Structure formats: C-alpha cells, structure tokens
C-alpha cells in the first residue's frame, strides 16, 4: 500500500534524530553541564558559551528526563553520569525538610526561593520518575517522589479537586501545571519502582476527571487555561484563554490515560482537542500559534517552539488510534508537516541551539 504520509514522517524523524544525537545532546551534555558547581546551565548563548543564572528546579528535572529519554532512543552518551549529576544537584540544593521542593537556587550567592510552585513540583515528580528509571538508587528516588507527593497533598490540596497554586489560596488556578502533574502521575504508574501505586493512581484519576469535567468546554471541546477558585472558568484574564499547544499536549496525555483506565470519553475528548489545536495553525507558515479566544479565533499570532513539538506528539497519537489505513496515513502526513515547520526554529543558530519564539 502507498504510504506517502508515513514515509514523509519517517524522513523527518531521521532528520530530527540526527540533529538531536549529533548536535543538541552533545552540546547540552558538555557545555550545558556545570561541573564546577553542579546541575545544568539553563541557557547557552549564540556563541556557544553557557550563561550563568539562578537554577530552576524544573530545568534540572527536565534535563534528567531528556537524557533518560535519549538513551531509550539509542543515544550512547554518558546518560547515567548525566542523570546522576542532576539527581546529586537536586539532593544537595532543592529539597525542603518536608520533601517539597524549592523553586530556584542562585549558586552565586546561595539565595533560595522556597515559595511553593505547583509547576515546579509537577516537573520534579516527572523527572524523578526518569531518574528512578535510569539509576541504581531506585528505592531512595521513589521514596523522595512519594514524600514530595505527600507534602503536596498535606500542604496544597484543593478542597474540591487538584491543587492550589499557593497557600493562602490565590487565583487564577491554572490547568497547565495540572497537565504536567497528570503527566508525572502517568509516568509513575508506568514505573516498576513506584511506591504506593494506589496513591499515584488516585491522583492520576482525579486530574483526569478534573480535566473532563472542568477544563474541557462542553460547548466546543476546547481546553481552557484560567479558573476561579471554584474551578469555574475565568472569563477576563489578560492572557489567551485557549492555547493550541496545550490542546495537543492534553490530547496525547488523555489518550494514554484513556487507554490505561478504559475511558472512552477521554479518547473522544482527545480527538476533539486535536481538531481545536489545528484551528490555531497558521496555514501559510504551518506553525501552531500561541493563543485563541473562547470562540477559537487567533488572538496571539506569535509562534513558540514547544507547541510545534506537541503537535507532532498529538498527530502521532492520532495515527496510533486511527481506524482506517487512510486516516492513519493522513495523520502521519500531519506529523511530517509539524516536524518540517519545527525545524525552522533551528535555522540561523549554532547546531544544537534553537530560536524559542518567532
């Protein structure tokens, strides 16, 4: 059978894999690793030199994930050493006594931001799952993750569902950090090192239910960003209320959960989210825009890199769940389209770097 969509997607995958293995991973594992003070530099300048700045816990955990995932793809770099480097930094600088995590540490003066940040905790739990996947010290990493989760539940649990953004409570509440928590809970449910899996499963199902009942709009199936404290939608926020990138990202995650939990409603919602996300793709530039209004009309027409990667993931999911060979190949054609557009962010900079925003 002729499969032009699949063949195009495969060609773009090979290009991206080459960029990742030959440019990005070598650069970020060498220049991006701070052997003097520990951890990872957050930025590399246009000349290829690291930029010193306060270190965010979330970035350490994202790097742990990135290198771990690279090994699963076949990269032969020193993944265990890099992940151990990140885990050592977390243990030395990032944990509070109750198991929760700080937001940033400035290695130049020792200043630590200890205020609670839900987004950082989501990435910490996510990164710890991949650290446990990679390192021999699986038990203590799994214990640290569980202690962090219990600290979050004890200190920042929302009275209805999900989590607060701060204590005392503040608004808006946001769907975005809950999306990353959902991803972290999925990662731990798939991790054989998990401690108290029933605890993780309960949290996972709660976020999935919150998404379907509050985050997804019943009128058009879109995923909204900002909420009042009772989880009613905040209608008058200054930022875009609907982000195409997050439609794609939630679709991919809801599909994984829907399969795990036997939830057909999650699978149906996920497919609709991909359709909504495509409403934000600029036809001329083939890029996902930053923001839509409640009627799904573009209001932030700039482009960031990350929504393009989420679009790739969403259409890979659509290919995997397609009913007919024709629909599957159409989905792969979308994968190729998104991957081609993504590579525009790599132009005009050193190999392994990228432009974040057009």
N, C-alpha and C positions, 0 to 999 in steps of 0.2 A: 504494500500500500504506500502511496505517496505521502510523505510526512514533511512538507516544507517548513511548517511551524516548529516541529521538534528539531529538525536539522539546524534551523537558524538559532534556536535556543541553545543547542549543544555547541555551536560555533562561538557564541557569545560567552558561554560558560568557560570554554577553554581560554579565551582571551582574559577574562576576569581572573581565572585561576592563575594564569601566568603572571599577571600584574601582582596578585596577592603573594605568590610564592617567591617571585624573583625581585620584587621592588618593595612592597609595603611591609611584609613581615620581616625581612632582613633589616630594613630601616628602623622600624619601631622596636625591634628586639635589641638593636645595638644602640643607636642614637637615643631612642626613646626610653631606654632603661637607665636609671640613675644608680650607678654602682657606688658612688660616694656616700649618698645619704639614704639610699633605698627607695623603693617604689618606682614610679614611672613619671617621666615628664608628660605634661598634658598637651604641649604644643611643640612643633618643630618649625622653625622659621623658613622663609623661602630659600635661604641659602643652605639649609640642611643642618642648622645648629639647634640644640634644644633650648627652650625658653623656660626659665625658672619662674614659677608662680606657686601660689598655695595649691596643695594637692587635695582634690576632691575624692572622698571615699568611693564614690560611684565609678570614677575613672579607673582606680586600681582594680575594682571588681570587673569592669568591662574588659580590661586588658587580660585578666585571668581567664575570662570567658573566651576572648578572641584567640589567644594562643592555644587553649584547650581544644576549641573547635577546629583550629588549623591542623592540629595533629590528627583529628578524626578524618580530615580531608586528605591527609597524606604528607603534610609538611614535615620535614625531617630535622628542623631546628631543635634547639635545646628547650623543648616545651616544659619538661619537668622542672628544669632550673628556673625558667621564667615564672612559672606558676608559684613555685616555692618562694621566689623573690617577692611576689605580690602578697602571698599569704604571710610571710615574715613581716612585711610592712604593716599589714592590717593588724596583726597581733601586737606589734610594737607601738603603734600610733593611733589606732582607730576605734578601739572598743572602750565603752564606758564600763563601770563596775557591774552594772546590771545586765550586760550583754548587748545593749543597744549600741549604736554607732555614732561617732561624731560626723559632722558634715565636711569640714576641711581642717587641714593642718598646714601651717606655714613653717617649713623647715628652716627658714632663715632666722626666725625669731621665736619659734616654738609656740606661736599663737594657735589655739584650737577653737573652732566653732563647735560648741557642744549642743546647739539648738537642734531639736528634732526635725528631721526632714524625711517625709514619707517616701519620696522618690529615691533618696539615697539608700534607704533601708530595703526597698524593693531590689535595687541592683546589688546590694550586699548579699541578700539571700540568694539571688540568682548566681552571682559569682562564686559564692561558697559551694553551691552545688557542683559547679565545674571544677573547683579546687578538690573537692572530695572525689570526683571522678578521676582526677589526674595523679594525686599524691598518695603516698602510702599512709599518711596520717589521717585516714578517712574518718575514724571514730571521733577524734577531737574536733575536726571540722564540722561533722554532722552535729555534734554536741553544741558547738558555738552557734550554728544556724538555728537550732531548736531554742537555745537560750535567748537569742535575738528575737525570734518569733514570739516567745512567751513574754518578753519585756514589752514588745509592741502591743500585744493583746492586753496586758495589765495596765499599760500607760496611755494608749492612744486608740483603743477600740471605740468605734462609733456606736452609740446606743441602739441604732436600728440595724445597720449593716456596714461593712467595710471599716475604714479607719479615718480618724481625724487627721487634719493637716498639722495641728499644733494643739497644745494644752496651755491655757484655756482655748476652747474651740475658736477657729477663725473660718471665714468664708472668703472666696468661694472654696467649696470642695471640688476636687477635680477627678475626672475619670482617668486621666493619664497615669498618675502613679499607681492607681489600682490595676491598670492594664499590665504594668511591669510586675506588680505583685502577683497577678494571675499567671504571668509567665514564670516567675520564680516558683510558685506553688506547683505548676506543671512540671518544672524541672526536678523538683524534689520528689514528686510522685513517681517519676521515671527513674529515680536514682536508687540503686540497690543498697546504698549506705544510709538511707533515710532512717531517722529515729522517730518513733511515734507516727507512723504514716497516717493513722486515723485523724491526727491533729491537722496535718497538712491537707488531707482530703477535705475535711470540714471547711477549712479556709478557702480552698480552691472552689468548692461548690458554692460557697457563699458569694464569692466575687462573680462567678458565672451567673448566678441568679440575679445579683445586683445589676449586672450589665444588661441582661434581657428585660428586667422589669423597670429600670430607671434610666440607663444610659442610652438605650436604643429607642428612638422616637417611634411611637405607634403609627403616626401619620405617614411617614415616608421611609422608615427603616434606617435613618442616619444615626450615627453615634455622636452624641453631644459632649462638650468639654467641661462646662462650668455649672455648679449646682449650689443651691441654698442648703442650709444645714439639715433640712428635712428631706434632702435628695430631690426636691423639685428643681426644675431647670431654671438657671439664672438667665434671664432674657436680656439683661442690659449690662453686659460685660464689654470692656473695651477691645478685647481680642476676638479673633474669629471663633464663632461658636462651634464650627464643624471643620475638622482638618482632614483632607483626603488621605494623608499618610496614616492617620490613626484608623480610618475606615479599613484600610488594607491590613494594618497590623492586628487589629481586633479580629478581623475575618480569619486570619491564619491561626490565631490562638483559640478562637471559638470552635474552629473545626477540630483542632486537636482535642479540646475538652469534650466536644460533642461526640467524637468517636469513643473517647475513654468512658464517658458517662452514659452513652446510649441516648443522647439528647438530640432528636431530630430537629427540634425547634432551634437549637444552636446552629446546626448545619444550614438551615434555611436562612436564618438571620445573617450568617456569614456570607452567603452568596449575594444577598441583597447589599451588604456593606461594600462588596467589591464593585457592584454597579454604582453605588453612591460615590465611591472613590474615583471612579472613572469620569464622573461629572466634573471633577476638578483637574482633569488632564488637559493641558493646552495642546490643541491639535497641531499647531504649527511647529512647536518646539518638542512635542511628545514628552513633556515633563509634567509631573504632578505638581500643582500649585499648592501654596501654603494653606489657604483658608477659603471656606464657603460660608454664606449666611444661612439662616434657617430654611430658606427656600432653595438651597443648593446652588445659588448663583455665586460666582467667584467674587471675593472681596479683598483677598490678599493674593495678588497675582505674581509675587516673587516665588523663587524656587530654592528649596534647600536640598541637600544631598539625600538625607535619610528617607524622605518619602519615596524616593525612586527605588531604594533597596526594599522597602516594604511592599511596593507594587510588584516587584519580582516575586517575593515570597507568596503574596496573595494569589498571583496567577499560577504559580507552581501548585498551590493548593487546589485551584480550580481545575488544573489539568489532572491532578490526582483523583479528584472526586467527579470528574466528567462521566456522563453516562454513555455517550457515543464517541467513537473514534474521531468524528468530525469536530465535536466540541472540544475534545482533548487537544487536537492539533491547533484549533483556534486559540486555546489558552496558551499553548506553547509559543504561538506567534506573538501574543501579548508579552510573554516573558522576554522574548528576544527584543521586542520594541522597547521595553523598560530598561533592559540591560544596555542597549545601544545608547539610549539617552543618558543613562548613568555615567557612561564613560566620558561624556562631555565635561564632567567635573574634574577629570584628571589632566586636562589639557592646560599647557602654559605653566606648569609647576614641575618641580623635581619628581622623578619617578618614585612612587610610594606616598606622595603627598596628594592633596586634593583641595579644590575650592569648596567651601562649605555652602556658599549661597550665591545665586545669581539675582 
